[in-house]
Amino acid sequence: MTEEQAGTAPEPGPADAGQAADKSGQGVVAAFGQSLKTLRVRAGMEREELGRRLGYSASSIASFEQGRRIPPPRAIDRSDEVLDAGGLLAVWKEQLEKAQYPAFFQGMAQLEKQAIELLMYDTMVVNGLLQTEEYMRALLAMRRPPLDQETIEQRVTARLARQDIFDRRPAPLLSFVMDESVLRHRYGGKPVLRGQLEHLLLVGQRRNVELQVMPTDCEDNAGVNGPFTVVTRKDGKKFLYVEAQNTSSMATDPEQTVLASARYGIIRSQALTPRESLAFIEKLLGEL
């Protein structure tokens, strides 16, 4: 799936297209790292000195230069200043931001930034926008085949950055419905789940957030076909995003997106109310 450009929606592509996007992203990261190293050497600065000025260790600077880790935007801006690069490093920010996500999620990451409303139904894990750092790390550590540590750090940083959506102004409307089983899985152990449930209680109190639980004893559930997200962009256009097994699809057909929105409305009506859901989460927390 490609990044949304010029008002056209991200479209699902074949598996080889996703692999090509991944390789392209790796190339961007490697090219930035080489540029950083070249400018550092030109400035006659050791990695330790650059790291000290940026607030990183020398090993972290090495990871940036070797393309094993993507620096956050502020570190890129600061590197540009410290190395007197004249914008040669800052110009990479947009491409690096895209490269920090898996190829199948890059289009959705761009849409989140433009959304005025997100409707999210989850059945397996807590939605990424709601995850604590510890919960993220527990999930990523369970991936098979295993992810290397640099990739895990990159994914955690990127996922935490997405959570800036909660503080965006004007605030988008965010609705989350999750199956009860999601809240009972003890991924990472009891302490991780406890922290995650506590975080949900805090987020659920935000005025622009509605958090609901679909109880397992509910006899009707319009979401039996699985998790999905409906995004409404600032221009009113809707997108249906579905993700599974490191692949994704993005539908823009009005019939599909309207029906998905209607289906989500039914799911919300079948789930516990936001007030009941927070009380339910408090109950689960007390049982740990």
C-alpha positions in Angstrom: 0.0 0.0 0.0 1.4 3.4 -1.0 1.3 6.6 0.9 -1.7 8.8 0.2 -0.8 11.5 -2.3 -2.6 14.4 -4.1 -5.9 13.6 -2.6 -6.0 10.0 -3.8 -6.5 7.1 -1.4 -3.9 4.6 -0.5 -4.7 1.4 -2.4 -3.9 -2.2 -1.5 -1.2 -3.8 -3.6 0.2 -7.3 -4.2 2.7 -8.8 -1.8 5.7 -7.9 -3.9 4.7 -4.3 -3.9 4.7 -4.3 -0.1 8.1 -5.9 -0.1 9.4 -3.3 -2.6 8.0 -0.5 -0.3 9.9 -2.1 2.7 13.1 -2.2 0.7 12.6 1.4 -0.4 12.1 2.5 3.2 15.3 0.7 4.2 17.1 2.5 1.4 15.9 5.9 2.7 17.1 5.1 6.2 20.5 3.9 4.9 20.9 7.0 2.7 20.1 9.3 5.6 22.6 7.5 7.8 25.3 7.9 5.2 24.5 11.6 4.9 24.7 12.0 8.7 28.0 10.3 8.8 29.4 12.3 5.9 28.4 15.6 7.5 29.7 14.5 10.9 33.1 13.6 9.5 33.2 16.8 7.5 32.6 18.7 10.7 35.5 16.9 12.4 33.2 15.6 15.1 33.4 12.2 16.8 30.2 10.1 17.5 30.6 10.7 21.2 30.6 14.5 20.7 27.6 14.5 18.4 25.8 12.1 20.7 26.5 14.4 23.7 25.0 17.4 21.9 21.9 15.5 20.8 21.4 13.7 24.0 22.3 10.2 22.7 25.0 7.7 23.2 27.8 7.1 20.7 26.2 3.7 20.0 22.9 5.3 19.1 24.6 7.7 16.7 26.3 4.6 15.1 22.8 3.0 14.8 21.5 6.1 13.0 24.5 6.2 10.7 24.4 2.5 9.9 20.6 2.7 9.1 19.7 0.4 11.9 17.6 3.0 13.8 15.5 6.0 12.7 16.1 9.2 14.7 13.0 11.2 15.8 12.2 14.4 14.0 13.7 16.7 16.7 17.0 14.7 16.7 17.1 15.2 12.9 16.5 19.0 13.3 19.1 19.2 16.0 21.7 17.3 13.9 21.1 19.7 11.1 21.9 22.6 13.4 24.9 21.0 15.2 26.5 19.9 11.9 25.6 23.2 10.1 24.0 21.1 7.4 21.9 23.9 6.0 18.8 21.7 5.7 20.5 18.7 4.1 19.4 16.5 7.0 16.0 18.1 7.8 14.8 17.5 4.3 14.8 13.7 5.1 12.2 14.0 7.9 9.1 13.3 5.9 10.6 10.2 4.1 12.0 8.9 7.4 8.7 9.3 9.1 7.0 7.2 6.5 9.9 4.6 6.6 9.4 4.0 10.3 6.2 2.1 9.7 5.7 -1.3 8.1 4.9 -0.9 4.4 1.3 -2.2 4.9 0.6 0.5 7.5 2.2 3.6 5.9 -1.0 4.8 4.2 -3.0 4.4 7.4 -0.4 6.4 9.3 -0.8 9.3 6.9 -4.6 9.1 7.1 -4.6 9.3 10.9 -2.9 12.7 10.7 -5.8 14.0 8.5 -8.7 12.3 10.4 -11.5 14.2 12.0 -13.1 10.9 13.1 -11.8 7.4 13.7 -14.0 4.4 14.4 -12.1 1.4 15.6 -13.2 -2.1 16.4 -10.6 -4.5 17.8 -10.9 -8.2 18.6 -7.3 -9.5 19.2 -5.2 -6.8 21.0 -5.7 -3.3 22.4 -5.6 -0.7 19.6 -2.2 0.7 18.9 -3.4 4.2 19.8 -4.3 3.0 23.2 -1.3 0.8 24.0 1.2 1.5 26.8 4.9 1.2 26.0 5.1 -2.0 28.1 2.2 -3.5 26.3 3.7 -2.6 22.9 7.0 -4.2 23.8 5.2 -7.4 25.0 3.4 -7.7 21.7 6.4 -7.0 19.5 8.5 -9.5 21.5 6.0 -12.2 20.6 6.2 -11.8 16.9 7.3 -14.8 14.8 9.7 -14.8 13.1 11.3 -12.7 15.9 11.9 -9.0 15.3 15.4 -7.7 16.0 15.8 -5.2 18.8 16.4 -2.2 16.6 13.2 -2.9 14.7 11.3 -3.2 18.0 12.7 0.1 19.2 11.7 1.7 15.9 8.2 0.3 16.1 7.7 1.4 19.7 8.9 5.0 18.9 6.6 5.2 15.9 3.6 3.9 17.7 4.1 6.2 20.6 4.4 9.1 18.2 1.0 8.2 16.7 -0.6 8.8 20.1 -0.1 12.6 19.7 -3.5 12.4 18.0 -5.0 12.7 21.5 -3.6 16.1 22.0 -4.2 17.4 18.5 -6.2 20.6 18.1 -8.9 20.6 16.9 -9.4 17.3 18.6 -10.6 14.4 16.3 -13.5 12.3 17.5 -12.1 8.9 18.5 -14.3 5.8 19.1 -13.0 2.5 20.3 -14.9 -0.8 20.7 -13.0 -3.8 21.8 -14.0 -7.4 22.7 -13.8 -8.3 26.3 -11.3 -11.0 25.5 -8.8 -8.3 24.5 -8.9 -7.0 28.0 -8.3 -10.4 29.6 -5.3 -11.5 27.6 -2.3 -11.2 30.0 0.3 -10.4 27.3 3.5 -9.7 29.1 2.2 -10.7 32.4 -0.1 -9.2 35.1 1.9 -6.0 35.7 1.7 -5.2 31.9 -2.0 -5.8 31.8 -2.6 -3.8 35.0 -0.8 -0.8 33.5 -2.7 -1.2 30.3 -6.1 -1.3 32.0 -5.1 1.8 34.1 -4.2 3.6 31.0 -7.5 2.8 29.3 -9.3 4.3 32.3 -7.4 7.5 31.9 -7.8 7.8 28.1 -11.5 6.9 28.4 -12.1 10.0 30.4 -11.0 12.3 27.6 -13.9 14.3 26.1 -13.1 13.4 22.5 -12.8 9.7 23.3 -15.5 7.0 23.6 -14.3 3.6 24.8 -16.6 0.7 24.8 -16.4 -3.0 25.6 -18.2 -5.8 23.7 -18.9 -8.4 26.4 -18.4 -12.1 25.6 -21.8 -12.9 26.9 -23.4 -10.6 24.3 -25.7 -12.7 22.1 -25.6 -10.3 19.1 -22.4 -8.9 17.6 -22.4 -7.3 14.2 -18.6 -7.4 14.3 -18.1 -11.1 13.9 -16.3 -10.6 10.6 -13.3 -9.2 12.5 -11.6 -5.9 13.3 -11.7 -2.8 11.1 -11.3 0.9 11.2 -13.3 3.7 9.5 -11.5 6.9 8.9 -13.2 10.2 8.0 -10.8 12.8 6.6 -11.2 16.5 6.9 -12.7 16.8 3.5 -15.4 14.3 4.5 -14.1 11.4 2.5 -14.3 8.0 4.3 -11.9 5.1 4.2 -12.3 1.5 5.4 -9.0 0.0 6.7 -8.6 -3.7 7.5 -5.4 -5.3 8.7 -4.4 -8.9 9.3 -1.2 -11.0 9.2 1.0 -8.1 8.2 -1.1 -7.2 5.2 -3.8 -4.6 4.8 -6.5 -3.3 2.5 -7.9 0.2 2.2 -11.3 0.7 0.6 -12.6 4.0 -0.6 -15.7 2.8 -2.4 -18.6 4.9 -1.0 -20.9 1.8 -0.7 -18.3 -0.1 1.4 -17.4 2.8 3.6 -21.0 3.8 4.3 -21.9 0.2 5.1 -18.9 -0.1 7.4 -19.9 3.0 9.3 -23.4 1.7 9.7 -22.0 -1.7 10.9 -19.9 0.1 13.4 -22.9 2.0 14.7 -24.7 -1.3 15.3 -21.6 -2.7 17.1 -21.6 0.3 19.4 -25.3 -0.1 20.2 -24.7 -3.8 21.1 -21.6 -3.1 23.3 -21.6 -1.7 26.8 -22.0 2.1 27.0 -18.9 4.2 27.7 -19.8 4.6 31.3 -20.5 0.9 31.7 -17.3 0.0 29.9 -15.1 2.0 32.3 -16.8 0.4 35.2 -16.2 -3.0 33.6 -12.5 -2.2 33.1 -12.3 -1.1 36.8 -13.8 -4.4 37.8 -11.2 -6.3 35.7 -8.5 -4.3 37.2 -9.7 -5.2 40.7 -9.6 -8.9 39.8 -5.9 -8.8 38.9 
